[in-house]
Amino acid sequence: MTGSRKHNSHMRRARIYHPDLDHREAMLSDDESHHARDVLRLRPGDEVELFDGARRIAEGRVIAASREGVCVQIGAIQTVSARRPPRLSLAVCPPKGDRQQLLVEKCTELGIEAITPLTCVRSVVVPGPSLLNRWRRWAIEACKQCGRADLPRIDSPTAFADLIRHRSPSPTLAIADAGGHDPGVFDKLAGCGSDDILLMIGPEGGWADEEMTAARAAGIPAVALAEDTLRIETAAIAAAAVFAARRVQERSLQRPPPRSDGSHG
């Protein structure tokens, strides 16, 4: 069964992540079992919503909750339609500390397609496998909260030079910079047009001169996100929010007007 992206009929149920919905029963992971049993206090008979992070959601019912884990019976499955272009991804120099969690959670809630940790001349954080796993966990928790059915892709760290050197026609590559003034990029960032976009967001100290020179030489357009200097996570969330709001606006304009029932006065 395939449905639209809006599937709020089950939003009142607790949402649980489970990557495999192809069986009649699901034994939840240790993390999910702990959350379901000890945080949500779910007990046998409680109804839940399962999602696999790949656009499928399922009705579920808890059939066992013990120290060994939580088992859920899987019911009807619905496939949520994929996000249509334009889609926004971010290549971002990670900030320090807890600000990484804020960035991942809020950008997930706002519908970002993918997040790539970017390494630059002035990078202060280069995520290893353990930290990237935490990013993925934060994305899962954000999906539970906002009702999203698909997980954003969390990529391995990529060097700024490699991203420019190996870029492809799609998505359109752009760079966030306070001196950016390309109106065409902002239109794309605002969800206009049909091209996917990958926006690069630099480190706390800003882009190095050689990085901006390389970007200009490669013909990569720049866009300013605010009049003042933004922190990394603020820039990422601002870009995601502009893009998400414009997508919602565009969809509302494309909907046909309500049909009249023919009544008068």
QUINOR-V753356 format. One record per backbone hydrogen bond with DSSP energy under -1.0 kcal/mol. NH is the residue of the N-H (numbers start at 1). CO is the residue of the C=O. E is the energy in kcal/mol with one decimal. If there is no record, write none. Layout:
NH/CO/E  NH/CO/E
This chain:
3/79/-3.3  11/8/-1.4  13/10/-1.8  16/49/-2.8  18/51/-2.4  26/72/-2.7  28/70/-2.7  33/29/-3.0  34/30/-2.5  35/31/-2.2  36/32/-2.8  37/33/-3.1  38/34/-2.6  40/35/-3.0  42/36/-3.0  45/62/-3.3  46/43/-2.4  48/60/-2.5  49/14/-2.9  50/58/-2.7  51/16/-2.0  52/56/-2.1  55/149/-1.7  57/78/-2.9  58/50/-2.5  59/76/-2.4  60/48/-2.1  61/73/-1.8  62/46/-2.8  63/71/-2.7  64/71/-1.5  66/69/-2.3  69/66/-1.2  71/64/-2.5  72/26/-2.8  73/61/-3.3  74/24/-3.1  75/59/-3.7  78/57/-3.2  79/1/-3.5  80/55/-3.6  81/3/-2.0  89/197/-2.6  90/114/-2.6  91/199/-2.7  92/116/-2.0  93/201/-2.3  99/96/-1.1  100/97/-1.7  102/98/-1.5  103/99/-2.1  104/100/-2.6  105/101/-2.8  106/102/-2.4  107/103/-2.1  108/104/-1.9  109/105/-2.3  110/106/-1.6  111/108/-1.7  112/107/-2.4  113/88/-3.0  115/153/-2.8  116/90/-3.1  118/92/-2.4  119/158/-2.4  123/120/-1.4  132/128/-2.4  133/129/-1.9  134/130/-1.4  135/131/-2.1  136/132/-2.2  137/133/-2.0  138/134/-2.7  139/135/-2.2  140/136/-2.1  141/137/-2.3  142/138/-2.1  143/139/-2.2  144/140/-2.2  145/141/-1.8  146/142/-2.5  147/143/-1.9  151/53/-2.4  153/113/-2.1  155/115/-2.2  158/117/-2.6  160/119/-2.4  163/159/-2.4  164/160/-1.9  165/161/-2.5  166/162/-2.5  172/196/-3.1  174/198/-2.4  175/221/-2.2  176/200/-3.0  177/223/-2.1  180/177/-2.3  182/222/-1.7  186/182/-1.4  187/183/-2.1  188/184/-1.8  189/185/-3.0  190/186/-2.1  191/188/-1.8  192/187/-2.6  197/87/-2.5  198/172/-3.3  199/89/-2.4  200/174/-2.6  201/91/-2.6  206/203/-1.8  212/208/-2.0  213/209/-2.4  214/210/-1.9  215/211/-2.4  216/212/-2.5  217/213/-2.3  218/214/-1.7  219/216/-1.4  220/215/-2.6  223/175/-2.3  235/231/-2.6  236/232/-2.2  237/233/-2.4  238/234/-2.7  239/235/-2.4  240/236/-2.3  241/237/-2.6  242/238/-2.4  243/239/-2.1  244/240/-2.7  245/241/-2.7  246/242/-2.1  247/243/-2.0  248/244/-2.1  249/245/-2.2  250/246/-2.8  251/247/-2.3  252/248/-2.1  253/249/-1.8  254/250/-1.3
